[in-house]
Amino acid sequence: MEGARARLEDAWRSFVDLRSLAEVTIQQGRRPQRLSGVLLLKAPATFRFEALSPFGPPLLVVAGSPESVTVWEVLRNRAYLLPSTPDANRRWLGLALPAEDLVAFLAGQVRPMSAPRTGTLVPPDETGSSLRLSGPEGTQRVWLDPRGRPLKVEWSEGKSPLRVTFTRAEDGGDDVPPREIRLQTLDGKLEVSVVYREPRLNSGLEAALLTLTVPQGVEIQDFR
């Protein structure tokens, strides 16, 4: 059990950054919302997504750091400044995730529970072998492929029951991110799909590229 947990932790710690074109679909209710743009990630908890219009200018920019999250709705000429907390992330994403977990999932990684009370290796099911960890935060179960890479993770019995599924290329190596990441609440009310095109891992992404300064003239609501 400890060996599987250590492999997950080592894989996450080896992640540095990711840049990719991304197709994002948010299904909440009957009508899905689809966004296309550029996604940048930098460990451990910094990200930026810029949704582009068909003609190029941005429609929406979201930038997060360990301290804060900025959501700029370009067409509405307004922006929101939020603390970097799970509750704040629920407001704009619909998922109450710590920023570090969000970056890990989007990088195709899983942060294993830091101080589990119990841990069990579960025999294979239709997805594969899995590791179940339980602690004060709830129960975390991670399914692994034969190479020890995460295929699926579920958080249950906690504040934010969630399932994340990684679709990987069969010939993809450890240095190749998943083709698609699907995040779903276990109550079925929200599903977020992220599909990558031309992703690049650990390319030496400069931190300044992930920052966001809202232009003058934009209405800003500060909730920090």
N, C-alpha and C positions, 0 to 999 in steps of 0.2 A: 504493500500500500504506500509506504513512504517513498519508495523508489518512483512510482508513477506520479506522485504528487511533486517530487523533486524535479522530474523531467518537465512537467508543466511549468513549474516556477522558472527553471533554467531557460526554457524556450521563450517565455515572456521577457525575462531579463535580457535576452539577446536581441530583442527588437529595439531598433533605433528610430526609424522613421518610415513613412510610406507616402507616396504621392500617386494619384491615379485620377483618370476620368471616372466618374461614377454616375450610375443611373439609380436614383432613389425612388422607391414607391412606398407611400404611406397609405395603408388601408385602415380606415377608421369610419365605420358606417358603410353606406352603400357605394359612395363615390371615392375611388382612389385618387390620391394626389401624386403626380409624377414630376420629379425634378431631375434635371441633368446638369452636371457641373464638374467642378474640380474639388477633390478631397485631399487634404494634407493632414498627416498625423505625425506627432513626435512624442516619444516616450518621455515621462510616464503619463502625462495627462493633458497634452496640448493638441488642439485640433482646429481645423478651419474648413468649412464647406461653403463654396460659392456657387449658387445655382444660377445658371445662365439662361437668358432668353434665346429663342431660335436665331436671333440676329446678333447675339454676342454680349450685350450689356447685362450686368447682374440683376437678378430679380430679388435674391435673398442672400445674405451673408451671415453665417454663424461662426463665431470664433470663441474657443474656450481655452482656459488655462487652469492651473490648480487654484487660482484665486477667484476668477470670475468668468462669466459667459456673456457675450454680446450678441444680440439678435437684431440685425438691421433689415427691416422690410423696405427695400429700396423704392418700390412703386408707391408705397404709402407714405414715404418720407418720414418714417419714424423708427426708433430703435429702443431696445430694452436692455438694460444692464442688470444682470442677475448674479447672485453669488454662485460659486461653483459647488453646488450641493445636489444630492439626489432629488430633493423636492423641487429645486429650481429647474433641473433637467426635465422633470416631468411636465413642467409648464410649456416648454417649447418642443420637446420630443415626444412626450406622452409616456416616457419610460423613466422611472425613478432610479437612475443609475449613477453611481459615482463616476466622475470624469475618467478616472484611471481604468475602470471596468469598461466604459464605452470605448476608449482608445484600444484597449486590449482586444475586445470583440471585433472591432473594425479591422484590426491587424491580423485577425485569424488566430488569436491567442486566448487563453483563459487564465485569469488570476485565481489560483486555487485558494480556498479558504485558509486564512492565515493561522488560525489557532483552533483547529477542529477538536471537539471532544472525542469523537469516534471517527474511524475510517474503515471502509470495507471495499474490497475488490469484488465486484459483482460479475458472475458468469455471463458469457455472451448472450445477447438476445438478437433480434433482427437487425439492430444497428451495429452491435459489436460489444466488446468488453467495456466495463465502465468502473469508475471510481466514485464511491459515495462518501461524502464528508458531511458531518453534522456538528453544529455548534450553536452559539447564541444567535447567529444571524439566520438560522434556518438550516435547510438541507441543500447541499450542492451535489449534483451528480454529473459527471463528465464521462462521455463516451469517447473512446480512443480508437484510432486505426492501428494496424499492426506495427506501425512505426512510432506510435506514441503521440501522434498529433490529434488534437481535439476534433471530433466530428459533430458533437452536440453537447450542450450543457443545459441543465435545468436548475433553477433556483426555486424551491418550494418551501412552504411553511414559514416564510418570512414576510417582510413588508411588500416586496415586489416580486411575486411569482412570475417567472420569466423562462422562456426557452429560446436558445440561440442555436441555429443550425448552420454549419459550414459546408459548402459544396466545393470540393477540391477536384482538380484535374487528376486523373489516375496516374499520369506520368509526372506530376508536379513534385518538385523536391521540397525540402524543408525551407528553402529560401524563396519559395513561390507562394504568394498569398492565395486564399480561396478565390474562386470565381464569383461566388455569391455568399453573402452573409444575410441570414433571415432572423430577425428578432421578433418574438411573439409573446404577448402576455398570455398566461395560462387560462385566463377567462375568455380568450378569443376576441376581445374587443379591439385589439390593436395589433397590426403586423407591419413591420418595416423591413423592406428588402433593399439591399445594396448590392449592385452588380458592378464589377470593376472592368474597365477596359484599359489596357496598357499600364498596369500597375508597376511601380518600381519600389523595391524594398531597400532600406538602408543606403540611400544615395547621398547622404550628407546634407540633408535638407537644412537650410539656414533658419534659425528660430524666427528671424524678422519676417519671414514670409507668412507666418501663421498669425501675426498680430493684426488687429483691426482698429483703426482710428476712424470714428464716425465723422463725416464732414460737417462743417458748420452749416447751420440752417436746417438740420434734421431734428425733428422733435424727439427728445430723449426722455425716457422714463427710467429712473434709477431706483431699483428695488434692493440694492445691496445693503 
